[in-house]
């Protein structure tokens, strides 16, 4: 598009300033102190207005800078409307415009109401003034985290759309920032460390139980949701029925193959013992497997369970962690971490019951060699067919 002449440019800048100024004043009048969703609504509406005019070439070069300067001139003391921030508002809108229903014509949008035939009447930006963004319905994604979206700050949103490029990834970090009450710098670190790629890690409460979010992230990355103990074969164990194999038998096999077990978990683990005994206030406690992790600078308890996860396991593990922190943890070490290693676990249920525990714990599952082989082999009927052919 050809560059507009100076007179036209001045008129367009004046109109834009008028529109944004009207939106700001109206929003401030509705609430003495902007609550978060009103601020997001305002920024989103301004972002739309700027996007529609700057991206389509309606404005010339330098328009956003001129708008910002004029706003500061007409609204002394106004903060947050630098040229850079206005551009961020534009990106905010462009990152999320797909979430609106009928995003062109419906009144549920924050939209620009133009009155081009009137010189005296202003062009008004209906941002927080009409229907705020929190009343928008979603298009195809009913699982969109609306509550989280509206309750994290604009700075959090900037970090998310700046560093997270994919739609599902952004949704994940919005929910994470809200649930974990993350600081912006902690959120940025999580995104840069690609926590989204680790979202299928073991169910845990690390971010609730570990105040240092960087340490919580490292703890999450240290463990997997499932482990293959391919050096354990219950068919080689002298019992009449593999179902009768209990935790102590599996534990003895792990201890016999402790080097392999440590390699399964990671090189940062140092083995400290099995069936480690503590007498606390006259009560005996026996920790199945005890390790120290050099990277986390934490003691790590691994409790073995032969069957389905049970909520009572968490209470037992929390008691062990309390004792370790009282009896073993050195002043410069981080709190002890507990892992329940069981055959089966419903991730959603585990995360639900973990919410009220204050000690950092996670629940992982394990498979043994013959189970892995059964997964790799064709079904029994297919095997019979192949043999008889």
C-alpha positions as CSV (number, residue, x, y, z in Angstrom):
1,X,0.0,0.0,0.0
2,X,1.3,3.5,-0.8
3,X,2.4,5.7,2.1
4,X,-0.3,8.1,3.2
5,X,0.5,11.8,3.1
6,X,1.3,13.6,6.4
7,X,-2.1,15.2,6.8
8,X,-4.0,11.9,6.4
9,X,-1.5,10.2,8.6
10,X,-2.1,12.8,11.3
11,X,-5.9,12.4,11.1
12,X,-5.6,8.6,11.3
13,X,-3.3,8.8,14.3
14,X,-5.7,11.3,16.0
15,X,-8.6,8.9,15.4
16,X,-6.7,5.9,16.8
17,X,-5.7,7.9,19.9
18,X,-9.3,9.0,20.4
19,X,-10.5,5.4,20.1
20,X,-8.0,3.9,22.5
21,X,-8.3,6.8,24.9
22,X,-12.1,6.3,25.1
23,X,-11.6,2.7,25.9
24,X,-9.1,3.4,28.6
25,X,-11.3,6.0,30.3
26,X,-14.4,3.9,30.1
27,X,-12.6,0.9,31.6
28,X,-11.2,3.1,34.4
29,X,-14.7,4.6,35.1
30,X,-16.2,1.1,35.5
31,X,-13.7,0.0,38.1
32,X,-11.5,2.2,40.3
33,X,-8.9,-0.5,40.1
34,X,-8.9,-2.8,37.1
35,X,-9.4,-6.4,38.0
36,X,-7.4,-8.8,35.9
37,X,-10.1,-9.9,33.5
38,X,-11.1,-6.3,32.7
39,X,-7.5,-5.4,32.0
40,X,-7.2,-8.5,29.7
41,X,-10.4,-7.5,28.0
42,X,-9.1,-4.0,27.4
43,X,-5.7,-5.2,26.1
44,X,-7.4,-7.8,23.9
45,X,-9.7,-5.2,22.4
46,X,-6.9,-2.7,21.7
47,X,-4.9,-5.6,20.2
48,X,-7.7,-6.3,17.8
49,X,-8.1,-2.7,16.8
50,X,-4.4,-2.3,16.2
51,X,-4.1,-5.6,14.4
52,X,-6.9,-4.8,12.0
53,X,-5.5,-1.4,11.1
54,X,-1.7,-2.0,11.2
55,X,-1.6,-5.5,9.7
56,X,-3.9,-4.5,6.8
57,X,-1.8,-1.4,6.0
58,X,-4.4,1.2,7.0
59,X,-1.7,3.0,8.9
60,X,1.7,4.2,7.8
61,X,5.1,3.6,9.3
62,X,5.5,4.7,12.9
63,X,1.8,4.9,13.6
64,X,2.0,2.8,16.8
65,X,4.8,4.9,18.2
66,X,2.9,8.1,17.4
67,X,-0.2,6.7,19.1
68,X,1.7,5.8,22.2
69,X,3.3,9.2,22.5
70,X,0.0,11.0,22.0
71,X,-1.8,8.8,24.6
72,X,0.9,9.7,27.2
73,X,0.4,13.3,26.3
74,X,-3.3,13.3,26.7
75,X,-3.4,11.0,29.7
76,X,-0.6,12.1,32.0
77,X,0.7,9.4,34.3
78,X,-0.7,6.6,32.0
79,X,1.5,3.5,32.3
80,X,1.6,0.3,30.2
81,X,0.9,1.8,26.8
82,X,4.4,2.2,25.3
83,X,4.7,1.3,21.7
84,X,6.2,-2.0,22.6
85,X,3.3,-2.9,25.0
86,X,0.7,-1.9,22.3
87,X,2.5,-4.3,19.9
88,X,2.3,-7.0,22.6
89,X,-1.5,-6.3,22.9
90,X,-1.7,-6.9,19.2
91,X,0.2,-10.2,19.5
92,X,-2.1,-11.1,22.5
93,X,-5.2,-10.7,20.3
94,X,-3.6,-12.5,17.3
95,X,-2.5,-15.4,19.5
96,X,-6.1,-16.1,20.8
97,X,-8.6,-14.7,18.3
98,X,-9.5,-18.2,17.3
99,X,-11.2,-18.8,20.7
100,X,-14.1,-16.5,19.9
101,X,-17.5,-17.5,18.5
102,X,-18.2,-16.0,15.1
103,X,-15.3,-13.7,15.6
104,X,-16.3,-11.2,12.9
105,X,-19.9,-10.1,13.5
106,X,-21.2,-11.3,16.9
107,X,-21.6,-8.9,19.7
108,X,-20.0,-11.3,22.1
109,X,-16.6,-9.9,20.8
110,X,-14.8,-6.9,22.0
111,X,-15.4,-4.9,18.9
112,X,-14.9,-1.5,17.3
113,X,-18.0,0.5,16.9
114,X,-17.3,3.2,14.2
115,X,-19.3,6.3,13.5
116,X,-17.6,7.6,10.4
117,X,-20.3,10.0,9.4
118,X,-20.0,12.1,12.6
119,X,-17.1,14.5,13.1
120,X,-18.0,15.4,16.7
121,X,-18.7,11.9,18.0
122,X,-15.8,9.7,18.8
123,X,-14.9,6.3,17.4
124,X,-15.2,4.1,20.4
125,X,-13.3,0.9,21.2
126,X,-15.7,-1.4,23.0
127,X,-13.1,-3.4,24.9
128,X,-14.1,-3.9,28.5
129,X,-17.1,-1.8,27.9
130,X,-19.3,-4.2,26.0
131,X,-19.0,-8.0,26.5
132,X,-15.8,-8.8,28.3
133,X,-13.7,-11.7,27.1
134,X,-14.6,-13.9,30.0
135,X,-18.1,-14.1,28.6
136,X,-17.0,-15.4,25.3
137,X,-18.0,-18.9,24.3
138,X,-15.4,-21.2,22.8
139,X,-15.5,-22.4,19.2
140,X,-14.4,-26.0,19.0
141,X,-12.4,-26.4,22.2
142,X,-14.7,-26.7,25.1
143,X,-11.7,-27.8,27.3
144,X,-10.2,-24.3,27.0
145,X,-9.0,-23.2,30.4
146,X,-11.2,-20.1,30.6
147,X,-10.8,-19.5,34.4
148,X,-7.0,-19.8,34.2
149,X,-6.9,-17.6,31.1
150,X,-8.7,-14.8,32.9
151,X,-6.8,-15.1,36.2
152,X,-3.2,-14.9,35.1
153,X,-1.6,-11.6,34.4
154,X,-0.9,-10.0,31.1
155,X,2.8,-10.6,31.8
156,X,2.2,-14.3,32.1
157,X,0.3,-14.2,28.8
158,X,3.2,-12.4,27.1
159,X,5.6,-15.1,28.3
160,X,3.3,-17.8,27.0
161,X,2.7,-16.4,23.5
162,X,6.3,-15.3,23.2
163,X,7.9,-18.6,24.0
164,X,5.2,-21.3,23.4
165,X,4.3,-21.5,19.7
166,X,1.6,-24.3,19.6
167,X,-2.0,-23.8,20.6
168,X,-2.1,-26.9,22.9
169,X,1.2,-26.0,24.5
170,X,-0.1,-22.5,25.3
171,X,-3.2,-23.9,26.9
172,X,-1.0,-26.2,29.0
173,X,1.1,-23.3,30.3
174,X,-1.9,-21.1,31.0
175,X,-3.3,-23.9,33.3
176,X,0.1,-24.5,34.9
177,X,0.7,-20.8,35.6
178,X,-2.7,-20.5,37.3
179,X,-2.7,-23.8,39.3
180,X,0.9,-23.4,40.5
181,X,0.7,-19.6,41.1
182,X,3.9,-19.3,39.1
183,X,6.0,-16.2,38.9
184,X,6.6,-15.0,35.4
185,X,10.3,-15.9,35.6
186,X,9.4,-19.4,36.8
187,X,6.9,-19.8,34.0
188,X,9.5,-18.7,31.4
189,X,12.0,-21.2,32.8
190,X,9.4,-24.0,32.5
191,X,8.6,-23.1,28.9
192,X,12.3,-22.8,27.9
193,X,12.9,-26.2,29.6
194,X,10.0,-27.7,27.5
195,X,8.0,-28.9,30.5
196,X,5.2,-29.4,28.0
197,X,7.1,-32.3,26.5
198,X,7.2,-33.9,30.0
199,X,3.5,-33.5,30.6
200,X,3.0,-37.3,30.5
201,X,5.5,-37.7,33.4
202,X,4.5,-39.5,36.5
203,X,1.6,-38.0,38.5
204,X,3.1,-35.9,41.3
205,X,2.7,-33.0,43.6
206,X,6.2,-31.5,43.1
207,X,5.1,-28.0,42.2
208,X,2.8,-27.8,45.2
209,X,5.3,-29.3,47.7
210,X,8.6,-27.8,46.5
211,X,8.6,-24.0,46.8
212,X,11.6,-23.6,44.4
213,X,9.9,-24.0,41.1
214,X,13.2,-24.6,39.3
215,X,13.9,-27.5,41.6
216,X,10.4,-28.7,41.2
217,X,10.9,-28.8,37.5
218,X,14.2,-30.6,37.8
219,X,12.5,-33.2,40.1
220,X,9.8,-33.7,37.5
221,X,12.3,-34.3,34.8
222,X,14.3,-36.7,36.9
223,X,11.6,-39.4,36.9
224,X,9.5,-41.2,34.2
225,X,5.9,-42.4,34.5
226,X,6.8,-46.0,33.8
227,X,10.0,-48.2,34.1
228,X,10.9,-51.4,32.4
229,X,12.6,-53.7,34.9
230,X,13.7,-56.1,32.3
231,X,16.1,-57.9,34.6
232,X,13.3,-59.2,36.7
233,X,11.4,-62.3,35.5
234,X,8.9,-63.7,38.0
235,X,8.8,-66.9,36.0
236,X,12.4,-67.6,37.3
237,X,11.4,-67.0,40.9
238,X,10.5,-70.2,42.8
239,X,6.9,-69.6,43.6
240,X,3.8,-71.6,42.5
241,X,2.0,-68.7,41.0
242,X,3.5,-65.4,39.7
243,X,0.6,-63.6,41.2
244,X,1.9,-64.5,44.6
245,X,5.2,-62.7,44.1
246,X,5.2,-59.9,46.7
247,X,7.1,-56.7,47.0
248,X,9.9,-58.2,49.0
249,X,10.7,-60.8,46.3
250,X,10.8,-58.1,43.6
251,X,12.9,-55.9,46.0
252,X,15.4,-58.7,46.4
253,X,15.7,-59.0,42.6
254,X,16.3,-55.3,42.3
255,X,18.9,-55.3,45.0
256,X,20.7,-58.2,43.2
257,X,20.6,-56.0,40.1
258,X,21.0,-52.6,41.8
259,X,23.4,-51.3,39.2
260,X,20.9,-52.0,36.5
261,X,18.1,-50.4,38.6
262,X,20.2,-47.2,39.1
263,X,20.8,-47.1,35.4
264,X,17.1,-47.4,34.8
265,X,16.4,-44.4,37.1
266,X,19.5,-42.3,36.0
267,X,23.2,-41.9,36.7
268,X,22.6,-39.2,39.4
269,X,21.3,-41.8,41.9
270,X,23.5,-43.3,44.6
271,X,22.2,-46.4,46.4
272,X,22.1,-46.1,50.2
273,X,20.3,-49.3,51.2
274,X,17.2,-51.4,51.2
275,X,14.8,-52.2,54.1
276,X,16.4,-49.2,55.9
277,X,15.1,-49.3,59.5
278,X,14.1,-46.3,61.6
279,X,12.6,-46.3,65.0
280,X,10.5,-43.2,65.6
281,X,8.7,-42.7,68.9
282,X,8.7,-46.5,69.5
283,X,7.3,-47.3,66.0
284,X,9.3,-49.3,63.4
285,X,9.6,-48.1,59.8
286,X,11.2,-50.0,57.0
287,X,12.1,-48.1,53.8
288,X,12.1,-50.4,50.8
289,X,14.8,-48.6,48.8
290,X,16.8,-45.5,49.7
291,X,18.9,-43.4,47.3
292,X,20.5,-40.0,47.2
293,X,20.3,-37.9,44.0
294,X,23.3,-35.7,43.5
295,X,21.6,-33.4,41.0
296,X,18.6,-32.8,43.2
297,X,20.6,-32.9,46.4
298,X,17.8,-34.9,47.9
299,X,17.3,-38.3,49.5
300,X,14.9,-40.4,47.4
301,X,12.6,-43.1,48.7
302,X,11.3,-45.8,46.4
303,X,8.5,-47.8,47.8
304,X,7.6,-51.0,45.8
305,X,4.0,-52.2,45.5
306,X,3.0,-55.3,43.6
307,X,-0.5,-54.2,42.6
308,X,-2.9,-51.3,41.9
309,X,-2.1,-47.9,43.5
310,X,-3.9,-47.3,46.8
311,X,-4.3,-43.9,48.5
312,X,-3.0,-45.4,51.8
313,X,0.4,-45.8,50.1
314,X,0.8,-42.0,50.2
315,X,0.3,-41.8,53.9
316,X,3.0,-44.4,54.5
317,X,5.4,-42.6,52.1
318,X,4.7,-39.2,53.7
319,X,5.7,-40.7,57.1
320,X,9.0,-42.0,55.7
321,X,9.8,-38.6,54.1
322,X,9.0,-36.8,57.4
323,X,11.4,-39.2,59.3
324,X,14.2,-38.8,56.7
325,X,13.9,-35.0,56.8
326,X,14.1,-35.1,60.6
327,X,16.8,-37.8,60.9
328,X,18.9,-37.8,57.8
329,X,18.6,-34.6,55.7
330,X,21.6,-32.3,56.1
331,X,21.0,-28.5,56.4
332,X,22.3,-27.8,52.8
333,X,20.2,-30.6,51.2
334,X,16.8,-30.3,49.7
335,X,13.7,-32.1,51.2
336,X,13.4,-35.8,50.6
337,X,11.4,-37.0,47.6
338,X,9.3,-40.2,47.5
339,X,8.3,-42.4,44.6
340,X,5.7,-45.2,44.8
341,X,6.5,-47.8,42.2
342,X,3.5,-50.0,41.6
343,X,2.0,-52.2,38.8
344,X,-0.9,-50.0,37.9
345,X,-2.1,-46.4,38.6
346,X,-4.9,-44.2,37.4
347,X,-3.0,-40.9,36.8
348,X,-6.0,-38.6,37.3
349,X,-7.0,-40.3,40.5
350,X,-3.4,-40.2,41.9
351,X,-3.1,-36.5,41.1
352,X,-6.5,-35.9,42.8
353,X,-5.5,-37.6,46.1
354,X,-2.0,-36.1,46.1
355,X,-3.3,-32.5,46.4
356,X,-3.4,-32.4,50.2
357,X,0.0,-33.9,50.8
358,X,2.8,-31.5,51.7
359,X,5.8,-33.8,51.0
360,X,7.0,-34.2,47.4
361,X,5.8,-37.5,46.0
362,X,5.1,-39.2,42.7
363,X,3.7,-42.5,41.5
364,X,5.2,-44.5,38.7
365,X,4.5,-47.9,37.3
366,X,6.8,-50.7,36.3
367,X,6.7,-53.6,33.9
368,X,8.7,-56.8,34.0
369,X,10.5,-58.6,31.3
370,X,7.8,-61.2,30.4
371,X,5.1,-58.4,30.3
372,X,7.3,-56.5,27.8
373,X,7.7,-59.6,25.7
374,X,4.0,-60.2,25.7
375,X,3.5,-56.6,24.4
376,X,6.0,-57.2,21.6
377,X,4.7,-60.6,20.5
378,X,1.6,-61.1,18.3
379,X,-1.7,-62.1,20.1
380,X,-2.0,-65.7,21.1
381,X,-4.5,-66.5,18.3
382,X,-2.2,-65.0,15.8
383,X,0.8,-67.0,17.1
384,X,-1.2,-70.2,16.8
385,X,-2.2,-69.3,13.2
386,X,1.4,-68.6,12.3
387,X,2.6,-71.9,13.8
388,X,0.0,-74.0,12.0
389,X,0.5,-72.4,8.6
